[in-house]
Amino acid sequence: MGIISWIVLGLLAGAIAKVLLPGRDPGGFIGTTLIGIAGAFVGGWISARFFDRPVATHFYDGATWMAAIGGSLVLLIGYRILFGHSRSRH
């Protein structure tokens, strides 16, 4: 897959991760989108590196989607832990 495919996959994976993990995010929509894109790359790297499952071959592969969504969830949870309480709540 090319870089554009990973960005599109990341956008969709970020949206799916947001649906699976609802709540208020410190970065809003833009932050969640960027986390989704980064999560797709991180999930793909983790899948290829540690699970010996390269995901760079097909856009419609289920393992690719699971890796991207999983990476997005991990980054979204980490982001909420690190920056979730930085804003005052009214």
TORKOL-4160 file (C-alpha; in steps of 0.2 Angstrom, whole numbers, padded with zeros to 4 digits, m for minus):
90
<pt num="1" X="0000" Y="0000" Z="0000"/>
<pt num="2" X="0005" Y="0018" Z="m0003"/>
<pt num="3" X="0006" Y="0032" Z="0009"/>
<pt num="4" X="m0011" Y="0039" Z="0003"/>
<pt num="5" X="m0019" Y="0022" Z="0007"/>
<pt num="6" X="m0012" Y="0022" Z="0024"/>
<pt num="7" X="m0018" Y="0040" Z="0027"/>
<pt num="8" X="m0036" Y="0035" Z="0021"/>
<pt num="9" X="m0035" Y="0019" Z="0032"/>
<pt num="10" X="m0029" Y="0029" Z="0047"/>
<pt num="11" X="m0044" Y="0042" Z="0045"/>
<pt num="12" X="m0056" Y="0028" Z="0045"/>
<pt num="13" X="m0047" Y="0018" Z="0059"/>
<pt num="14" X="m0047" Y="0034" Z="0069"/>
<pt num="15" X="m0066" Y="0036" Z="0067"/>
<pt num="16" X="m0069" Y="0018" Z="0071"/>
<pt num="17" X="m0058" Y="0019" Z="0087"/>
<pt num="18" X="m0068" Y="0035" Z="0092"/>
<pt num="19" X="m0084" Y="0025" Z="0090"/>
<pt num="20" X="m0077" Y="0011" Z="0100"/>
<pt num="21" X="m0070" Y="0023" Z="0113"/>
<pt num="22" X="m0083" Y="0037" Z="0115"/>
<pt num="23" X="m0079" Y="0052" Z="0126"/>
<pt num="24" X="m0072" Y="0069" Z="0126"/>
<pt num="25" X="m0055" Y="0070" Z="0119"/>
<pt num="26" X="m0043" Y="0084" Z="0123"/>
<pt num="27" X="m0038" Y="0087" Z="0104"/>
<pt num="28" X="m0056" Y="0087" Z="0097"/>
<pt num="29" X="m0059" Y="0080" Z="0080"/>
<pt num="30" X="m0042" Y="0086" Z="0072"/>
<pt num="31" X="m0033" Y="0077" Z="0086"/>
<pt num="32" X="m0043" Y="0061" Z="0085"/>
<pt num="33" X="m0040" Y="0061" Z="0066"/>
<pt num="34" X="m0021" Y="0063" Z="0068"/>
<pt num="35" X="m0021" Y="0050" Z="0081"/>
<pt num="36" X="m0030" Y="0038" Z="0069"/>
<pt num="37" X="m0017" Y="0041" Z="0055"/>
<pt num="38" X="m0003" Y="0038" Z="0067"/>
<pt num="39" X="m0012" Y="0023" Z="0075"/>
<pt num="40" X="m0013" Y="0015" Z="0058"/>
<pt num="41" X="0006" Y="0017" Z="0055"/>
<pt num="42" X="0010" Y="0011" Z="0073"/>
<pt num="43" X="m0002" Y="m0004" Z="0071"/>
<pt num="44" X="0005" Y="m0009" Z="0055"/>
<pt num="45" X="0023" Y="m0008" Z="0062"/>
<pt num="46" X="0018" Y="m0018" Z="0077"/>
<pt num="47" X="0010" Y="m0031" Z="0067"/>
<pt num="48" X="0024" Y="m0033" Z="0055"/>
<pt num="49" X="0038" Y="m0032" Z="0068"/>
<pt num="50" X="0031" Y="m0042" Z="0083"/>
<pt num="51" X="0018" Y="m0053" Z="0075"/>
<pt num="52" X="0027" Y="m0057" Z="0059"/>
<pt num="53" X="0012" Y="m0052" Z="0049"/>
<pt num="54" X="0016" Y="m0039" Z="0036"/>
<pt num="55" X="0001" Y="m0028" Z="0032"/>
<pt num="56" X="0007" Y="m0018" Z="0018"/>
<pt num="57" X="0000" Y="m0029" Z="0004"/>
<pt num="58" X="m0018" Y="m0026" Z="0003"/>
<pt num="59" X="m0030" Y="m0012" Z="0008"/>
<pt num="60" X="m0045" Y="m0023" Z="0011"/>
<pt num="61" X="m0036" Y="m0036" Z="0022"/>
<pt num="62" X="m0044" Y="m0039" Z="0038"/>
<pt num="63" X="m0028" Y="m0040" Z="0048"/>
<pt num="64" X="m0023" Y="m0023" Z="0041"/>
<pt num="65" X="m0039" Y="m0015" Z="0047"/>
<pt num="66" X="m0037" Y="m0024" Z="0064"/>
<pt num="67" X="m0019" Y="m0018" Z="0066"/>
<pt num="68" X="m0024" Y="0000" Z="0061"/>
<pt num="69" X="m0039" Y="0001" Z="0073"/>
<pt num="70" X="m0029" Y="m0007" Z="0087"/>
<pt num="71" X="m0015" Y="0005" Z="0085"/>
<pt num="72" X="m0028" Y="0019" Z="0085"/>
<pt num="73" X="m0036" Y="0013" Z="0101"/>
<pt num="74" X="m0019" Y="0011" Z="0109"/>
<pt num="75" X="m0014" Y="0029" Z="0104"/>
<pt num="76" X="m0031" Y="0036" Z="0109"/>
<pt num="77" X="m0030" Y="0028" Z="0126"/>
<pt num="78" X="m0012" Y="0034" Z="0129"/>
<pt num="79" X="m0017" Y="0052" Z="0123"/>
<pt num="80" X="m0032" Y="0052" Z="0135"/>
<pt num="81" X="m0021" Y="0046" Z="0149"/>
<pt num="82" X="m0007" Y="0059" Z="0146"/>
<pt num="83" X="m0017" Y="0074" Z="0141"/>
<pt num="84" X="m0035" Y="0070" Z="0146"/>
<pt num="85" X="m0035" Y="0081" Z="0162"/>
<pt num="86" X="m0025" Y="0096" Z="0156"/>
<pt num="87" X="m0041" Y="0106" Z="0152"/>
<pt num="88" X="m0052" Y="0113" Z="0166"/>
<pt num="89" X="m0070" Y="0106" Z="0166"/>
<pt num="90" X="m0085" Y="0117" Z="0168"/>
